[in-house]
C-alpha cells in the first residue's frame, strides 16, 4: 500500500505473497504460486476501494487516481520490460521469454508473457474500477450490491479464459473492494473476533499454498485471501497482526514489486550462465538474497524517487489547472 495509508499487517502480507511466488518459481517444492498472486489481487482491490470508493467522482479526483496509479506501477515496469528485451537480445537470456518485437505490446499493457502478464491484469482492473467508482458516486452501489457484483463476477473464470482477460480475474479484485467497504468503520467486536480468527485464516491460507487448487477460480482460495485481508485490518494490534507487522515482513512488502519483477532476471542468470537447476534450494537461496539486494537498491535509487517525482509533477499540473479554471 501507499506509505501514507499503510496498514502494516497488509504490507506484511504483500511480503508473504512475494515469498510464495519466489518459492513457486525457484524452490524444489510443490507450491501453489497462484495463491500469492490471488492475495496480491485482493490487496490491490482493497487499496483502491479504501482510497477512492467514497471520494467524489470528478476530473480532479480522476486525475489524482490516474497519476497515482501510473506513478506506482508503470515507471519500474517499463524499465524492466526494456531491460529484459535488451539482455535477452545481447546476452542470450530468456527473461520472461520476452522478444524485442513484443516490447511495444507489453508497454501498451497487452502482453501476456510469463510473470509480467499480471501487471497488465492489474492495470486493466484500475481502468475498470473507474466504472464502479462512477456508479458508487451516483448512489447505485452499496455493500449489498457490491457483494452481489462479486458473486456475479465469480462465475467469470468458468466462461472467460485467456491469461490477461480481465473477466477471468475481476472478481478477485472486487472482493478486495468489498473488504475495503466492510472494514471502513472500525468495530471493537470485529476486532475481538478477528484477533482469534486471523491465525486461523493465515493457517488456511498456508494450507492452500500447498494445494493444487485453481486459486483464480476456486471460491475457497479467493475467500480465504479475503478473510486474511479482512482479519489483518480489523486485528492489527493482535499477536498475529503484530507478527505480520514485523520489520522483515514490512520490508519485504515495501520492495515486493521489485522482488516480483527482478527475480526472473536473477534466476535466468543462475540457470543459463552459472548452470544452477531451475528449481533448487541453492537457486532459491542465492536468487532470493540477490533479488532482495537488487530490489532494495532499485527501490531507493529509482522506484520510490520516481513515484514521488511523478506525483509531485502531477500535483503541480493540477494546481496550474485549478488556477487557470479560477481565473478563466
N, C-alpha and C positions, 0 to 999 in steps of 0.2 A: 504494500500500500504506500501511498504518498506519505512522506515524513510527517507532514502537518496533521494528518489524520490517522497516524499509525496506531493500530491496536497490536501490541507486541505479541500476544499469542498467535495472531494471524500471520505476522511476519515469521514467526517460528514455524508455522505450518507450511509456508512457502519454502523454507529451508528443507523441511522434511520431504515435501513433494519432490524437490530437486534431487535429494539423495535417492529417492525411489527410482527416479528416471536414470540417474547415473548407474545405480546397481543393475537396472534392467539392460542397459546398453553395454556395460563393461565387465560385470562380475559373472562368474560361472554359477549362478543360481537362477532358479525359475521365479522371476519377479514379474508381476503384472504392472508394467510401466504405465499403462493407461490409467491406473488409479492415481498416479502422480499428476498426469495431465488433467484428469477429471477434477481433482482437488484444485488445481490451478484455475480451471474454468469457473468453478463455483466461487472461488475467491475473487476473480475478476468481476463476475456478476454482482457479488456483494459490494465490492468497492464502488462500482459505477452506480448501483442502486442507492447506496448510502450517501454518496456525494451529490447526486443530481436528481433523483426521482422526485424530490419535494421542492426543487428550485423552480423559479419562474422559467417558462419556455419563451425566450425572446432572443433576438440576434446577439446581444451581448453575452448571454449565458451560453448560447451555441458556440460563439467564438471561443469562449473560455474552455468549454468542453473539448472542442476540436483541437485547439492549440495544445492543451494539456495532454491529451491522449497522443497526439503526434510527437510531442517532446518526450513522452515516456517510452514510446515504442520504437519510433522509426529511425532516429539517428544511428543507434547502435546496430539495428537490423540492417540498414543499408550498407554500412561499413562491412559487416560480416558477410553479406551476400557478395560484395565486390571482392573482398579478401579471399573468400572461398573459390570463386571463379579464377582468380589470379594464381593462387597457389596450386590449384588443380592443373591449370594450363602450364605453369612454369616448372613445377616440381613433381608432377606426376602423382599427386594425391587424389583422393576421391571423397573429399569433404562434402557431405550432403549429396554425393553423386551429382554435383552441380556442374553443368557445362556452360561455357561462355554464352552460347545462344539462348540460355534460359534466364539470364540475368534480368533482362527487361521484364519478363513475365513475373518474376519474384518481386522486383521493385514495385510493380503495379499491384502486388498482393493477390496475384492469380496463380502463383506457383504451388506445386504440391510435392516437392522433393522431401526426402526424409528429414525428420525433426523440424525443419523450418516451416512446414505446412501449417503448424499450429499458430504461427504469428498471423498468417492470412486469416485463419478462422477467427482469431480474437478480434482482429480489425473489422471483419465482417459483422461481428456482434456489436462493436462500437457504433457502426453505421445503422444497424437495425434498431439499436436501443433508442435512437432519436425518435422513431415512430412510437415506441412505448412511452417515452417521456412526454411527447406531444399529446398523446391520448390521456395520460395522467393529468396533464395541466388543464385539461378540459373537464376533469371530473369523471371520466369514463373508466378509470382504473382504481380499484380499491383492493384490499387484501384478498377478498373472496375471488374477484375476477383475476387477480394475479395467480392465485393457486390454480384456478380453473384453466388459465392460459398455460401454466406449466404442464398440467395434466394432458391438455390437448397436444402440446408440442412433444410430449414424451413418446408419442407413437411415431414421431418423425423418423427416427433411425430405422424403423421397420419398412419404411416406404421410400426414403430418400437416401441413396447411397452416394458414395464419392468422397474422397479424402478431405476435400475442402468445401463440400456442400454445407452451407450454414444450417440448413434444416436438419442435418444429422446431429448437430451439437447444440442448437439454440436452447433446447430445454435445460441443458446443464447450466448455462449462464443464467437463464431465467430463474432457476432455483436459487441462485445466489441473490438475485434481486428480491425474491420472496423472503429470504432470510434477513436481508437488509431491512425490509419493511417490518418484519416481526420484531426485530431487535431494536427498532427505532426508539421506543420508550423503555427505559430501564425498569426492571421489575425485581424486587427483593426476593419474591417467591421463586421466580425463574432462576435467579442466581443460586438459591439454595438447592434447587433440583439439579441444575446443571453442574454444581460442584461435584456431585457423585456420578452424574451421567457422563461427564466429559471423559474420564478414564475409560468408561465402557465404550463410548463412541470411538475413542482412539484405538482401543483394543480391536474393535470390529473392523476399523479401517486397516490396521496392520494385518489382520486375518485375511481380508480381501486382497491385500497386496500379494499374498501368496496363493491366490486363487487363479483359476483360468477363465473367470467370467469376463464377458464383454463389458468393460466399465462405461463405455459410451452409451450402451443400450440397456443394460440391466438396471432396473429401478432400485434394487437394493444397494448396489455400488454407489449410485448417484445420491440417494437419500442419506446414506451413511456419511458421504462427504459433506452434505448439507448439515447433518447433525453435528459433525465435528466443528464446522464453522460456527453454527448457532451456539453450541455449548461453550466454545472458546471465547466468544464475545460476551456471553452472559456471565461466565465464571472466570473472569480474568484474574481475580485475586485468589482463586482456589489453588491447591497444591499443584494440580496438573497445569493450570493456567500459568503458574509461576515457572514450572519446568519448561513449558513452551516458550517462555519469555527469557530463558537463559541467554546470555550474550552470544554463545556459539550458534544457537538456532536463529537468533535475530540477525546475526552477521550473515549466516547462510541465506536468509531471506533477503537481506539487503543486496547481496551480489547474485541472487538466484538467476536473474536474466542473463548475466554474463556466463555463469556456470552452465546454463542451458545451451547457450549459443556456442561457447568455445570448447566444450568437452569433446565435440566431434573432431575438431582440429587436432587436439592433443591425442585422442585415440588413434586417429589416422596416421599420425607421425609414428606413434609407438608400434603400430601394426605394420605399416608399409615400409618404414625406413629402419626400424630397430628390430623387427621380427617378433614382437610380442604377439601372443594369441589375441584374437578379437575380444574374447571374454576369458579373463583370468584374474586372480586376486592381485598379482603384480600390476596388471594393466589397470585395474580399478584403483589400487592404492596410489601408484605413481600418477596415473591420469587424473584422479580426483584432486590430489595435492597440487599438481602443476596447474590444473584448470582453476583451482581456487586462488592461486597466486596471480595468474593472469587476469581473472575476473576482478579481483580486488584492485589491481593496478589500473585496469581499464576503467573501473567504476570511479576511482579517484581522479584519474587524469582526463577522462573523456566523458563517460556516461553521465555522471552527476553534474559536472560543469556545463555540459551541453544542454541538459534539461533546464538548468537554471537560466542559461543564456537565452534559450528559445522562449521560455516562459516570460522572462523579463522583456524580451523584444515584443512578444505578443501583448503584454501589458502596456507597453509604450504605444503600440499601434492602436490599441483600444482607447487609450487616453486621447490620442490625436483625433480619433473618430468622434469621441464624445465632445471634444472641444469644437470641432467643426459643426457637429449637429446643433450645439448650443448657440453658436454664433450665426449659423445659417438659418 
